[in-house]
Every structure is written in C-alpha cells, then in structure tokens.
Amino acid sequence: MTDLGTLALALGNVQQGVACAGTALESRTFAVGKKAFLFVSAKDARLKLDSSAGEAKRLGFAVGANGWVKLELASLPAAAVLKKWIRESHALMGGARSAAKPAAKAAGTKAKKARRKA
C-alpha cells in the first residue's frame, strides 16, 4: 500500500498535524500555509480535487462539496494517480503560491534596488 503521508511530505512547505485528536474522527493532517490539503485516518483519506474530480468519480470515489474526495484506504487507486491527486490538492490549498513566494519576493527586491540606482 502507498504511504500517503510520504507522498504529501515530499511536497514543498508541508506541515503535519492531527485533527480531532482523541475522537473517532482523529486524522493526520498535511497542510500548506495553514490549510490542510490531505487528511488521513485509520480507514480513509480525504483530499481536494478540481480538474481530477471527474477522474475520481469515474474510478468510483465519492466527490463531495467543494471537490473534497473520500478515498477508502483498502481500495486506493494506483500510486501514480495518488501522487498526482495529492499534488493537485496541495496546489489548490496554496502550495503553488507558497513555492512561488520566495522567488517573487527576491524579484521584487531586485526591482527596488534597480530603481534606487536609477
């Protein structure tokens, strides 16, 4: 079985936590910029999809409100599909922005310095 946590932690700026500790809903969470993009409990996982939501439906997974998809751990899709979906969820919750921020900030600083010299 593919370790969802390992796939999530391989992405940029991911923090791991726990949601609903001590309850039946307890889940490991994987977040970027304080927004969780993956929840993993003892029996299932949830992640958010947009462009891949149709694919998830075709594969028989429940796609709920706002694109959140429930994946039963006993019947996960292929590892390549999981990796793609976790990357998509990460990007939707701000992963693409957080990865771009350092470069954008550096570019802004260079532009300010160039204006000062002129």
C-alpha positions as CSV (number, residue, x, y, z in Angstrom):
1,M,0.0,0.0,0.0
2,T,1.2,3.5,-0.9
3,D,2.0,5.7,2.1
4,L,0.0,8.9,1.6
5,G,2.0,10.8,4.3
6,T,5.3,10.1,2.5
7,L,3.8,11.5,-0.8
8,A,2.4,14.6,1.0
9,L,5.6,15.3,2.9
10,A,7.7,15.2,-0.3
11,L,5.9,18.4,-1.5
12,G,7.1,21.9,-0.5
13,N,6.3,23.7,2.8
14,V,4.2,20.9,4.3
15,Q,3.4,20.8,8.0
16,Q,2.0,17.6,9.6
17,G,-0.5,17.7,12.4
18,V,-3.5,16.0,14.0
19,A,-7.2,16.9,13.6
20,C,-9.9,15.8,16.1
21,A,-7.4,14.2,18.4
22,G,-8.8,11.6,20.7
23,T,-12.1,11.2,18.8
24,A,-13.4,8.6,16.3
25,L,-12.6,11.2,13.6
26,E,-8.9,11.6,14.5
27,S,-6.8,12.1,11.4
28,R,-3.2,13.0,10.5
29,T,-3.3,16.3,8.6
30,F,-0.9,17.6,6.0
31,A,-1.2,21.3,5.4
32,V,0.5,24.1,3.4
33,G,0.1,27.7,4.6
34,K,-2.2,26.6,7.5
35,K,-4.6,25.0,5.0
36,A,-5.0,21.2,5.2
37,F,-4.8,19.5,1.8
38,L,-4.9,15.9,3.0
39,F,-6.5,14.1,5.9
40,V,-5.6,10.5,6.7
41,S,-7.5,8.5,9.3
42,A,-7.4,4.8,10.2
43,K,-9.8,3.8,7.4
44,D,-9.9,6.6,4.8
45,A,-8.3,9.7,3.4
46,R,-9.7,13.0,2.1
47,L,-8.2,15.4,-0.3
48,K,-9.4,18.2,-2.5
49,L,-9.6,17.9,-6.3
50,D,-10.6,20.2,-9.1
51,S,-9.5,19.1,-12.6
52,S,-9.2,15.5,-11.5
53,A,-12.6,15.3,-9.8
54,G,-14.2,13.7,-12.9
55,E,-11.5,11.1,-12.9
56,A,-12.1,10.3,-9.2
57,K,-15.8,9.9,-9.9
58,R,-15.1,7.6,-12.9
59,L,-12.9,5.5,-10.6
60,G,-15.8,5.2,-8.1
61,F,-14.7,7.6,-5.4
62,A,-17.1,9.9,-3.7
63,V,-16.6,13.5,-4.6
64,G,-18.3,15.8,-2.1
65,A,-18.9,19.5,-1.6
66,N,-16.2,21.8,-3.0
67,G,-14.3,19.0,-4.5
68,W,-13.3,17.0,-1.4
69,V,-12.8,13.4,-2.2
70,K,-13.0,10.4,0.2
71,L,-10.6,7.6,-0.5
72,E,-11.0,4.3,1.3
73,L,-7.6,3.1,2.3
74,A,-8.5,-0.5,1.5
75,S,-9.1,0.4,-2.2
76,L,-6.8,3.2,-3.2
77,P,-6.1,4.0,-6.9
78,A,-2.6,3.4,-8.4
79,A,0.3,5.1,-6.8
80,A,0.8,7.4,-9.9
81,V,-2.8,8.6,-9.6
82,L,-2.5,9.2,-5.8
83,K,0.7,11.2,-6.3
84,K,-1.0,13.4,-9.0
85,W,-4.1,13.9,-6.8
86,I,-2.0,14.8,-3.7
87,R,0.0,17.3,-5.8
88,E,-3.3,18.8,-7.1
89,S,-4.7,19.1,-3.6
90,H,-1.5,20.7,-2.3
91,A,-1.6,23.3,-5.2
92,L,-5.3,24.0,-4.6
93,M,-4.7,24.8,-1.0
94,G,-1.9,27.2,-1.7
95,G,1.1,25.0,-2.4
96,A,1.8,26.7,-5.7
97,R,1.7,30.1,-4.1
98,S,4.0,29.2,-1.2
99,A,6.5,27.7,-3.6
100,A,6.5,30.9,-5.7
101,K,6.7,33.4,-2.9
102,P,10.4,33.3,-2.3
103,A,11.2,33.9,-6.0
104,A,8.6,36.6,-6.3
105,K,9.9,38.4,-3.2
106,A,13.5,38.2,-4.4
107,A,12.5,39.6,-7.8
108,G,10.6,42.5,-6.1
109,T,13.7,43.3,-4.0
110,K,15.9,43.4,-7.1
111,A,13.5,45.7,-8.9
112,K,13.5,48.1,-5.9
113,K,17.3,48.2,-5.8
114,A,17.4,48.9,-9.6
115,R,15.0,51.8,-9.2
116,R,17.2,53.3,-6.4
117,K,20.3,53.2,-8.6
118,A,18.5,54.9,-11.4
